[in-house]
Amino acid sequence: MKKQWKNWLAALMLALPLSANASGGGHYEHVDIDLGDQVSLQRGAQIFANYCLSCHSASGMRYNRLQDLGLSEDEIRKNLMFTTDKTGDVMQSAMNPEDAKRWFGAEPPDLTLIARSRGADYLYAYLRGFYKDPSRPTGWNNLVFDKVGMPHPLWEQQGIRAVELDSKGQPVMVKDEHGNLVPKLYWEATGLHSRRLPNGEVSAKEFDNYAKDLVAYLVYMGEPAQLQRKQIGYGVLLFLFAIMLPLAYFLKKEYWKDVH
């Protein structure tokens, strides 16, 4: 018995880091993901195919699963398939792994389960956290992932933020809403898609929704069957409460009717 308790305690301790990792390991603005919003998921799938799939693979996701989002096979072929012509194939990157290592220092990770390992809030903050940094090989850095090796894939939509430098050419550091020291940024250029003005005050919500759609698709891609699983769960609960519960009640009354 004592050994069994030790095994349970060890399993619990192993699970704690996983739950912390799922939230991204930090405090980020919460993003409300609605997996029932097919329009948002369709936009997210298009953003993923256009801006992520050139470098990142999603080897656990097949193109034909996008039909669950309300897309026809013809729409998938015309708008989302750039590396293959078979809808039954997985979403494989067009980039050669050796080229990726040479250009970025490491092969870009597979994104099939990135939302399950990092969490939606982390990904939402990450996509909105890029800024121009001449000291980095790609010219970009990120507030959430310092010294990130990936360039900003959505800079045309968001616009360009740059680091404010002091008189010595060093980044000016300020505290964020959580008390962490981060570089002070300013808007250098207008976003081409969202028409964001240099001060970052106009059409900010447009890009935030853009990033949210992509995060929603990444969450969906981590478990495409979760919508069906939840629907089945509701059906099971309805069956238990509407049919089995009354049946068990009347069975109980019949069984105990002669007991005084």
CYANA upper distance limits for C-alpha pairs under 8 A (distance plus 0.5 A):
  1 MET  CA      5 TRP  CA      6.90
  2 LYS  CA      6 LYS  CA      6.90
  3 LYS  CA      7 ASN  CA      6.84
  4 GLN  CA      8 TRP  CA      6.85
  5 TRP  CA      9 LEU  CA      6.63
  6 LYS  CA     10 ALA  CA      6.62
  7 ASN  CA     11 ALA  CA      6.72
  8 TRP  CA     12 LEU  CA      6.73
  9 LEU  CA     13 MET  CA      6.75
 10 ALA  CA     14 LEU  CA      6.75
 11 ALA  CA     15 ALA  CA      6.73
 12 LEU  CA     16 LEU  CA      6.92
 13 MET  CA     17 PRO  CA      8.02
 14 LEU  CA     18 LEU  CA      7.74
 15 ALA  CA     19 SER  CA      6.88
 16 LEU  CA     20 ALA  CA      6.81
 17 PRO  CA     21 ASN  CA      6.51
 18 LEU  CA     22 ALA  CA      6.68
 18 LEU  CA    117 SER  CA      8.37
 19 SER  CA     23 SER  CA      7.43
 20 ALA  CA     24 GLY  CA      7.38
 20 ALA  CA     25 GLY  CA      6.11
 21 ASN  CA     25 GLY  CA      5.78
 21 ASN  CA    117 SER  CA      6.79
 21 ASN  CA    118 ARG  CA      6.42
 21 ASN  CA    119 GLY  CA      8.19
 22 ALA  CA    115 ALA  CA      8.34
 22 ALA  CA    116 ARG  CA      6.60
 22 ALA  CA    117 SER  CA      5.43
 22 ALA  CA    118 ARG  CA      5.20
 22 ALA  CA    119 GLY  CA      5.29
 23 SER  CA    118 ARG  CA      6.37
 23 SER  CA    119 GLY  CA      5.23
 23 SER  CA    120 ALA  CA      8.00
 23 SER  CA    121 ASP  CA      7.39
 23 SER  CA    122 TYR  CA      7.13
 24 GLY  CA    117 SER  CA      8.25
 24 GLY  CA    118 ARG  CA      5.14
 24 GLY  CA    119 GLY  CA      6.17
 24 GLY  CA    121 ASP  CA      7.89
 24 GLY  CA    122 TYR  CA      5.58
 26 GLY  CA    122 TYR  CA      8.33
 27 HIS  CA    178 HIS  CA      7.98
 28 TYR  CA    121 ASP  CA      6.38
 28 TYR  CA    122 TYR  CA      6.79
 28 TYR  CA    125 ALA  CA      6.99
 29 GLU  CA    121 ASP  CA      6.74
 29 GLU  CA    125 ALA  CA      7.50
 30 HIS  CA    121 ASP  CA      5.82
 31 VAL  CA    120 ALA  CA      7.42
 31 VAL  CA    121 ASP  CA      6.15
 31 VAL  CA    124 TYR  CA      7.46
 31 VAL  CA    212 LYS  CA      7.81
 33 ILE  CA    120 ALA  CA      8.44
 33 ILE  CA    212 LYS  CA      8.03
 33 ILE  CA    215 VAL  CA      8.45
 33 ILE  CA    216 ALA  CA      6.25
 34 ASP  CA    216 ALA  CA      7.74
 35 LEU  CA     41 LEU  CA      7.73
 35 LEU  CA    216 ALA  CA      7.30
 35 LEU  CA    220 TYR  CA      7.31
 35 LEU  CA    227 LEU  CA      7.84
 36 GLY  CA    227 LEU  CA      8.11
 37 ASP  CA     41 LEU  CA      6.98
 38 GLN  CA     42 GLN  CA      6.51
 38 GLN  CA     69 LEU  CA      6.11
 38 GLN  CA     70 GLY  CA      7.49
 39 VAL  CA     43 ARG  CA      6.77
 40 SER  CA     44 GLY  CA      6.62
 40 SER  CA    213 ASP  CA      5.71
 40 SER  CA    216 ALA  CA      7.80
 40 SER  CA    217 TYR  CA      8.44
 41 LEU  CA     45 ALA  CA      6.58
 41 LEU  CA     69 LEU  CA      7.44
 41 LEU  CA    213 ASP  CA      6.65
 41 LEU  CA    214 LEU  CA      8.05
 41 LEU  CA    216 ALA  CA      6.62
 41 LEU  CA    217 TYR  CA      5.66
 41 LEU  CA    220 TYR  CA      8.34
 42 GLN  CA     46 GLN  CA      6.82
 42 GLN  CA     69 LEU  CA      7.05
 42 GLN  CA     71 LEU  CA      8.17
 42 GLN  CA    217 TYR  CA      8.23
 43 ARG  CA     47 ILE  CA      6.72
 43 ARG  CA    213 ASP  CA      6.69
 43 ARG  CA    214 LEU  CA      7.84
 44 GLY  CA     48 PHE  CA      6.58
 44 GLY  CA    210 TYR  CA      8.29
 44 GLY  CA    212 LYS  CA      8.48
 44 GLY  CA    213 ASP  CA      4.99
 44 GLY  CA    214 LEU  CA      4.50
 44 GLY  CA    215 VAL  CA      7.65
 44 GLY  CA    216 ALA  CA      7.13
 44 GLY  CA    217 TYR  CA      5.53
 44 GLY  CA    218 LEU  CA      8.39
 45 ALA  CA     49 ALA  CA      6.64
 45 ALA  CA     80 LEU  CA      8.25
 45 ALA  CA    214 LEU  CA      7.41
 45 ALA  CA    217 TYR  CA      6.37
 46 GLN  CA     50 ASN  CA      6.60
 46 GLN  CA     79 ASN  CA      7.89
 46 GLN  CA     80 LEU  CA      6.73
 47 ILE  CA     51 TYR  CA      6.30
 47 ILE  CA     52 CYS  CA      7.88
 47 ILE  CA    214 LEU  CA      6.82
 48 PHE  CA     52 CYS  CA      5.37
 48 PHE  CA     53 LEU  CA      6.63
 48 PHE  CA    214 LEU  CA      7.03
 48 PHE  CA    217 TYR  CA      8.44
 49 ALA  CA     53 LEU  CA      5.58
 49 ALA  CA     54 SER  CA      8.12
 49 ALA  CA     80 LEU  CA      6.13
 49 ALA  CA     81 MET  CA      7.94
 49 ALA  CA     82 PHE  CA      8.46
 50 ASN  CA     54 SER  CA      7.89
 50 ASN  CA     80 LEU  CA      8.04
 51 TYR  CA    153 PRO  CA      6.67
 51 TYR  CA    154 LEU  CA      7.95
 52 CYS  CA     56 HIS  CA      6.19
 52 CYS  CA    153 PRO  CA      7.97
 53 LEU  CA     57 SER  CA      6.38
 53 LEU  CA     58 ALA  CA      8.37
 53 LEU  CA     91 MET  CA      7.99
 53 LEU  CA     92 GLN  CA      7.72
 53 LEU  CA     93 SER  CA      5.76
 53 LEU  CA     94 ALA  CA      7.79
 54 SER  CA     93 SER  CA      5.93
 54 SER  CA     94 ALA  CA      5.98
 54 SER  CA     95 MET  CA      6.71
 55 CYS  CA     93 SER  CA      6.11
 55 CYS  CA     94 ALA  CA      7.28
 55 CYS  CA     95 MET  CA      6.04
 55 CYS  CA    100 ALA  CA      8.25
 55 CYS  CA    108 PRO  CA      6.95
 56 HIS  CA     92 GLN  CA      8.10
 56 HIS  CA     93 SER  CA      5.90
 56 HIS  CA     95 MET  CA      8.46
 56 HIS  CA    108 PRO  CA      6.16
 56 HIS  CA    109 PRO  CA      6.76
 56 HIS  CA    110 ASP  CA      6.23
 56 HIS  CA    111 LEU  CA      7.07
 57 SER  CA     91 MET  CA      6.41
 57 SER  CA     92 GLN  CA      5.11
 57 SER  CA     93 SER  CA      4.99
 57 SER  CA    109 PRO  CA      7.89
 57 SER  CA    110 ASP  CA      5.44
 57 SER  CA    111 LEU  CA      6.77
 57 SER  CA    112 THR  CA      8.10
 58 ALA  CA     90 VAL  CA      7.46
 58 ALA  CA     91 MET  CA      5.55
 58 ALA  CA     92 GLN  CA      6.57
 58 ALA  CA     93 SER  CA      8.20
 58 ALA  CA    110 ASP  CA      5.94
 58 ALA  CA    111 LEU  CA      5.73
 58 ALA  CA    112 THR  CA      5.11
 59 SER  CA     90 VAL  CA      5.84
 59 SER  CA     91 MET  CA      6.15
 59 SER  CA     92 GLN  CA      6.49
 59 SER  CA    110 ASP  CA      7.43
 59 SER  CA    112 THR  CA      7.04
 60 GLY  CA     90 VAL  CA      7.14
 60 GLY  CA     91 MET  CA      8.21
 60 GLY  CA    112 THR  CA      6.14
 61 MET  CA     65 ARG  CA      7.75
 61 MET  CA     90 VAL  CA      5.90
 61 MET  CA     91 MET  CA      6.49
 61 MET  CA    112 THR  CA      7.18
 61 MET  CA    221 MET  CA      7.15
 62 ARG  CA     66 LEU  CA      8.20
 62 ARG  CA     87 THR  CA      7.56
 62 ARG  CA     88 GLY  CA      6.36
 62 ARG  CA     89 ASP  CA      6.00
 62 ARG  CA     90 VAL  CA      4.60
 62 ARG  CA     91 MET  CA      6.39
 63 TYR  CA     76 ILE  CA      7.78
 63 TYR  CA     81 MET  CA      8.25
 63 TYR  CA     87 THR  CA      5.50
 63 TYR  CA     88 GLY  CA      6.58
 63 TYR  CA     89 ASP  CA      6.86
 63 TYR  CA     90 VAL  CA      6.73
 63 TYR  CA     91 MET  CA      6.97
 64 ASN  CA     73 GLU  CA      7.57
 64 ASN  CA     76 ILE  CA      8.39
 64 ASN  CA     87 THR  CA      5.56
 64 ASN  CA     88 GLY  CA      6.14
 64 ASN  CA     89 ASP  CA      8.47
 65 ARG  CA     69 LEU  CA      8.33
 65 ARG  CA    224 PRO  CA      8.06
 66 LEU  CA     70 GLY  CA      7.79
 66 LEU  CA     71 LEU  CA      6.71
 66 LEU  CA     76 ILE  CA      7.95
 67 GLN  CA     71 LEU  CA      5.20
 67 GLN  CA     72 SER  CA      6.28
 67 GLN  CA     73 GLU  CA      7.29
 71 LEU  CA     75 GLU  CA      6.65
 71 LEU  CA     76 ILE  CA      7.08
 72 SER  CA     76 ILE  CA      6.81
 73 GLU  CA     77 ARG  CA      6.73
 73 GLU  CA     87 THR  CA      7.92
 74 ASP  CA     78 LYS  CA      6.70
 75 GLU  CA     79 ASN  CA      6.37
 75 GLU  CA     80 LEU  CA      8.12
 76 ILE  CA     80 LEU  CA      5.63
 76 ILE  CA     81 MET  CA      6.88
 76 ILE  CA     87 THR  CA      8.25
 77 ARG  CA     81 MET  CA      5.74
 77 ARG  CA     85 ASP  CA      7.59
 77 ARG  CA     87 THR  CA      7.74
 81 MET  CA     85 ASP  CA      7.31
 83 THR  CA     91 MET  CA      8.47
 83 THR  CA     92 GLN  CA      7.49
 83 THR  CA     93 SER  CA      7.65
 83 THR  CA     94 ALA  CA      6.45
 84 THR  CA     89 ASP  CA      7.81
 95 MET  CA     99 ASP  CA      7.61
 95 MET  CA    100 ALA  CA      7.31
 96 ASN  CA    100 ALA  CA      6.80
 97 PRO  CA    101 LYS  CA      6.82
 97 PRO  CA    107 GLU  CA      6.25
 98 GLU  CA    102 ARG  CA      6.85
 98 GLU  CA    107 GLU  CA      8.04
 99 ASP  CA    103 TRP  CA      6.59
100 ALA  CA    104 PHE  CA      6.21
100 ALA  CA    105 GLY  CA      7.65
100 ALA  CA    106 ALA  CA      6.87
100 ALA  CA    107 GLU  CA      5.65
100 ALA  CA    108 PRO  CA      7.42
101 LYS  CA    105 GLY  CA      5.09
101 LYS  CA    106 ALA  CA      4.70
101 LYS  CA    107 GLU  CA      5.50
102 ARG  CA    106 ALA  CA      7.86
104 PHE  CA    138 THR  CA      8.41
104 PHE  CA    149 GLY  CA      6.43
104 PHE  CA    150 MET  CA      7.49
105 GLY  CA    149 GLY  CA      7.94
110 ASP  CA    114 ILE  CA      8.10
111 LEU  CA    115 ALA  CA      8.36
111 LEU  CA    218 LEU  CA      8.03
112 THR  CA    218 LEU  CA      7.75
112 THR  CA    221 MET  CA      6.52
112 THR  CA    222 GLY  CA      6.00
113 LEU  CA    117 SER  CA      6.81
113 LEU  CA    218 LEU  CA      8.31
113 LEU  CA    221 MET  CA      7.80
113 LEU  CA    222 GLY  CA      5.20
114 ILE  CA    118 ARG  CA      6.34
114 ILE  CA    119 GLY  CA      8.07
114 ILE  CA    218 LEU  CA      7.71
114 ILE  CA    222 GLY  CA      7.74
115 ALA  CA    119 GLY  CA      5.31
115 ALA  CA    120 ALA  CA      6.20
115 ALA  CA    123 LEU  CA      7.69
115 ALA  CA    215 VAL  CA      8.19
115 ALA  CA    218 LEU  CA      6.33
115 ALA  CA    219 VAL  CA      5.65
115 ALA  CA    222 GLY  CA      6.92
116 ARG  CA    120 ALA  CA      8.44
116 ARG  CA    219 VAL  CA      7.54
116 ARG  CA    222 GLY  CA      6.76
118 ARG  CA    122 TYR  CA      6.68
118 ARG  CA    123 LEU  CA      7.50
119 GLY  CA    123 LEU  CA      7.03
120 ALA  CA    124 TYR  CA      6.61
120 ALA  CA    215 VAL  CA      6.80
120 ALA  CA    216 ALA  CA      8.26
120 ALA  CA    219 VAL  CA      7.34
121 ASP  CA    125 ALA  CA      6.75
122 TYR  CA    126 TYR  CA      6.49
122 TYR  CA    144 VAL  CA      8.40
123 LEU  CA    127 LEU  CA      6.61
123 LEU  CA    215 VAL  CA      7.01
124 TYR  CA    128 ARG  CA      7.03
124 TYR  CA    211 ALA  CA      6.92
124 TYR  CA    212 LYS  CA      6.95
124 TYR  CA    215 VAL  CA      6.82
125 ALA  CA    129 GLY  CA      6.38
125 ALA  CA    144 VAL  CA      7.31
126 TYR  CA    130 PHE  CA      7.72
126 TYR  CA    142 ASN  CA      7.56
126 TYR  CA    143 LEU  CA      7.86
126 TYR  CA    144 VAL  CA      6.01
126 TYR  CA    145 PHE  CA      7.60
127 LEU  CA    211 ALA  CA      6.94
128 ARG  CA    158 GLN  CA      8.46
128 ARG  CA    208 ASP  CA      8.03
128 ARG  CA    211 ALA  CA      7.84
129 GLY  CA    142 ASN  CA      5.62
129 GLY  CA    143 LEU  CA      5.48
129 GLY  CA    144 VAL  CA      6.68
130 PHE  CA    140 TRP  CA      7.17
130 PHE  CA    141 ASN  CA      6.19
130 PHE  CA    142 ASN  CA      4.80
130 PHE  CA    143 LEU  CA      6.98
130 PHE  CA    152 HIS  CA      6.64
130 PHE  CA    161 ARG  CA      7.96
131 TYR  CA    140 TRP  CA      6.25
131 TYR  CA    141 ASN  CA      6.00
131 TYR  CA    142 ASN  CA      6.46
131 TYR  CA    143 LEU  CA      8.18
131 TYR  CA    152 HIS  CA      8.42
131 TYR  CA    160 ILE  CA      7.10
131 TYR  CA    161 ARG  CA      5.29
131 TYR  CA    162 ALA  CA      5.96
131 TYR  CA    163 VAL  CA      7.71
131 TYR  CA    185 LEU  CA      8.10
132 LYS  CA    139 GLY  CA      6.44
132 LYS  CA    140 TRP  CA      5.14
132 LYS  CA    141 ASN  CA      6.78
132 LYS  CA    160 ILE  CA      7.25
132 LYS  CA    161 ARG  CA      6.32
132 LYS  CA    162 ALA  CA      5.15
132 LYS  CA    163 VAL  CA      7.26
133 ASP  CA    139 GLY  CA      5.59
133 ASP  CA    140 TRP  CA      5.31
133 ASP  CA    141 ASN  CA      6.18
133 ASP  CA    162 ALA  CA      7.29
133 ASP  CA    163 VAL  CA      7.41
134 PRO  CA    139 GLY  CA      5.32
134 PRO  CA    140 TRP  CA      7.54
135 SER  CA    139 GLY  CA      7.20
136 ARG  CA    140 TRP  CA      6.56
136 ARG  CA    141 ASN  CA      7.37
136 ARG  CA    147 LYS  CA      7.55
137 PRO  CA    149 GLY  CA      8.21
138 THR  CA    149 GLY  CA      7.41
138 THR  CA    150 MET  CA      7.41
138 THR  CA    151 PRO  CA      6.09
139 GLY  CA    151 PRO  CA      7.52
140 TRP  CA    148 VAL  CA      8.05
140 TRP  CA    150 MET  CA      7.92
140 TRP  CA    151 PRO  CA      5.95
140 TRP  CA    152 HIS  CA      7.05
141 ASN  CA    145 PHE  CA      8.07
141 ASN  CA    146 ASP  CA      6.79
141 ASN  CA    147 LYS  CA      6.06
141 ASN  CA    148 VAL  CA      6.05
141 ASN  CA    149 GLY  CA      8.27
141 ASN  CA    151 PRO  CA      8.12
142 ASN  CA    146 ASP  CA      5.92
142 ASN  CA    147 LYS  CA      7.39
142 ASN  CA    148 VAL  CA      6.70
143 LEU  CA    182 VAL  CA      7.39
143 LEU  CA    183 PRO  CA      8.42
154 LEU  CA    158 GLN  CA      6.74
155 TRP  CA    159 GLY  CA      5.66
155 TRP  CA    160 ILE  CA      6.61
155 TRP  CA    191 GLY  CA      7.49
156 GLU  CA    160 ILE  CA      8.39
156 GLU  CA    191 GLY  CA      5.65
156 GLU  CA    192 LEU  CA      5.58
156 GLU  CA    193 HIS  CA      6.61
157 GLN  CA    191 GLY  CA      5.48
157 GLN  CA    192 LEU  CA      6.14
157 GLN  CA    193 HIS  CA      4.93
157 GLN  CA    194 SER  CA      5.89
157 GLN  CA    195 ARG  CA      8.34
157 GLN  CA    207 PHE  CA      7.02
158 GLN  CA    190 THR  CA      8.23
158 GLN  CA    191 GLY  CA      5.41
158 GLN  CA    192 LEU  CA      8.18
158 GLN  CA    193 HIS  CA      7.92
158 GLN  CA    194 SER  CA      7.06
158 GLN  CA    196 ARG  CA      7.43
158 GLN  CA    204 ALA  CA      8.49
158 GLN  CA    207 PHE  CA      6.39
159 GLY  CA    187 TRP  CA      7.85
159 GLY  CA    188 GLU  CA      8.06
159 GLY  CA    189 ALA  CA      6.01
159 GLY  CA    190 THR  CA      5.41
159 GLY  CA    191 GLY  CA      4.10
159 GLY  CA    192 LEU  CA      7.45
159 GLY  CA    196 ARG  CA      7.08
159 GLY  CA    198 PRO  CA      8.46
160 ILE  CA    187 TRP  CA      6.44
160 ILE  CA    188 GLU  CA      5.86
160 ILE  CA    189 ALA  CA      5.63
160 ILE  CA    190 THR  CA      7.47
160 ILE  CA    191 GLY  CA      7.64
161 ARG  CA    185 LEU  CA      6.58
161 ARG  CA    186 TYR  CA      5.91
161 ARG  CA    187 TRP  CA      4.98
161 ARG  CA    188 GLU  CA      5.94
161 ARG  CA    189 ALA  CA      7.83
162 ALA  CA    185 LEU  CA      5.92
162 ALA  CA    186 TYR  CA      6.08
162 ALA  CA    187 TRP  CA      6.92
162 ALA  CA    188 GLU  CA      6.67
163 VAL  CA    171 PRO  CA      6.72
163 VAL  CA    172 VAL  CA      7.98
163 VAL  CA    183 PRO  CA      6.78
163 VAL  CA    184 LYS  CA      6.37
163 VAL  CA    185 LEU  CA      5.13
163 VAL  CA    186 TYR  CA      7.07
164 GLU  CA    171 PRO  CA      6.37
164 GLU  CA    172 VAL  CA      6.27
164 GLU  CA    183 PRO  CA      7.95
164 GLU  CA    184 LYS  CA      6.13
164 GLU  CA    185 LEU  CA      6.10
164 GLU  CA    186 TYR  CA      7.17
165 LEU  CA    169 GLY  CA      5.68
165 LEU  CA    170 GLN  CA      5.66
165 LEU  CA    171 PRO  CA      4.97
165 LEU  CA    172 VAL  CA      5.92
166 ASP  CA    170 GLN  CA      5.95
166 ASP  CA    171 PRO  CA      6.78
166 ASP  CA    172 VAL  CA      6.40
171 PRO  CA    183 PRO  CA      6.63
171 PRO  CA    184 LYS  CA      7.78
172 VAL  CA    183 PRO  CA      6.26
172 VAL  CA    184 LYS  CA      6.03
173 MET  CA    181 LEU  CA      6.45
173 MET  CA    182 VAL  CA      5.90
173 MET  CA    183 PRO  CA      5.00
173 MET  CA    184 LYS  CA      6.05
174 VAL  CA    180 ASN  CA      8.45
174 VAL  CA    181 LEU  CA      5.85
174 VAL  CA    182 VAL  CA      6.01
174 VAL  CA    183 PRO  CA      6.64
174 VAL  CA    184 LYS  CA      6.37
175 LYS  CA    179 GLY  CA      5.57
175 LYS  CA    180 ASN  CA      5.64
175 LYS  CA    181 LEU  CA      5.00
175 LYS  CA    182 VAL  CA      6.54
176 ASP  CA    180 ASN  CA      5.96
176 ASP  CA    181 LEU  CA      6.95
176 ASP  CA    182 VAL  CA      7.07
186 TYR  CA    198 PRO  CA      8.31
186 TYR  CA    199 ASN  CA      7.70
187 TRP  CA    197 LEU  CA      8.43
187 TRP  CA    198 PRO  CA      5.16
187 TRP  CA    199 ASN  CA      6.11
187 TRP  CA    200 GLY  CA      6.77
188 GLU  CA    198 PRO  CA      6.38
189 ALA  CA    197 LEU  CA      7.95
189 ALA  CA    198 PRO  CA      6.04
190 THR  CA    195 ARG  CA      6.54
190 THR  CA    196 ARG  CA      5.55
190 THR  CA    197 LEU  CA      5.57
190 THR  CA    198 PRO  CA      5.93
191 GLY  CA    195 ARG  CA      5.51
191 GLY  CA    196 ARG  CA      5.43
191 GLY  CA    197 LEU  CA      7.80
192 LEU  CA    196 ARG  CA      8.04
194 SER  CA    203 SER  CA      6.49
194 SER  CA    204 ALA  CA      8.15
194 SER  CA    206 GLU  CA      6.60
194 SER  CA    207 PHE  CA      6.70
195 ARG  CA    202 VAL  CA      8.08
195 ARG  CA    203 SER  CA      7.12
196 ARG  CA    200 GLY  CA      6.45
196 ARG  CA    201 GLU  CA      7.72
196 ARG  CA    202 VAL  CA      5.78
196 ARG  CA    203 SER  CA      5.87
196 ARG  CA    204 ALA  CA      7.03
197 LEU  CA    201 GLU  CA      7.17
197 LEU  CA    202 VAL  CA      6.22
197 LEU  CA    203 SER  CA      8.39
200 GLY  CA    204 ALA  CA      6.91
203 SER  CA    207 PHE  CA      7.52
204 ALA  CA    208 ASP  CA      6.87
205 LYS  CA    209 ASN  CA      6.60
206 GLU  CA    210 TYR  CA      6.77
207 PHE  CA    211 ALA  CA      6.68
208 ASP  CA    212 LYS  CA      6.54
209 ASN  CA    213 ASP  CA      6.61
210 TYR  CA    214 LEU  CA      7.13
211 ALA  CA    215 VAL  CA      6.74
212 LYS  CA    216 ALA  CA      6.54
213 ASP  CA    217 TYR  CA      6.87
214 LEU  CA    218 LEU  CA      6.83
215 VAL  CA    219 VAL  CA      6.66
216 ALA  CA    220 TYR  CA      6.68
217 TYR  CA    221 MET  CA      6.46
218 LEU  CA    222 GLY  CA      6.89
219 VAL  CA    223 GLU  CA      7.75
220 TYR  CA    224 PRO  CA      5.83
220 TYR  CA    226 GLN  CA      8.26
225 ALA  CA    229 ARG  CA      6.51
226 GLN  CA    230 LYS  CA      6.56
227 LEU  CA    231 GLN  CA      6.83
228 GLN  CA    232 ILE  CA      6.63
229 ARG  CA    233 GLY  CA      6.64
230 LYS  CA    234 TYR  CA      6.76
231 GLN  CA    235 GLY  CA      6.85
232 ILE  CA    236 VAL  CA      6.69
233 GLY  CA    237 LEU  CA      6.74
234 TYR  CA    238 LEU  CA      6.62
235 GLY  CA    239 PHE  CA      6.66
236 VAL  CA    240 LEU  CA      6.70
237 LEU  CA    241 PHE  CA      6.65
238 LEU  CA    242 ALA  CA      6.16
238 LEU  CA    243 ILE  CA      8.35
239 PHE  CA    243 ILE  CA      5.91
239 PHE  CA    244 MET  CA      7.07
240 LEU  CA    244 MET  CA      5.24
240 LEU  CA    245 LEU  CA      6.47
241 PHE  CA    245 LEU  CA      5.57
241 PHE  CA    246 PRO  CA      7.96
242 ALA  CA    246 PRO  CA      7.36
243 ILE  CA    247 LEU  CA      6.71
244 MET  CA    248 ALA  CA      6.46
245 LEU  CA    249 TYR  CA      6.66
246 PRO  CA    250 PHE  CA      6.73
247 LEU  CA    251 LEU  CA      6.57
248 ALA  CA    252 LYS  CA      6.54
249 TYR  CA    253 LYS  CA      6.83
250 PHE  CA    254 GLU  CA      6.65
251 LEU  CA    255 TYR  CA      6.58
252 LYS  CA    256 TRP  CA      6.66
253 LYS  CA    257 LYS  CA      6.25
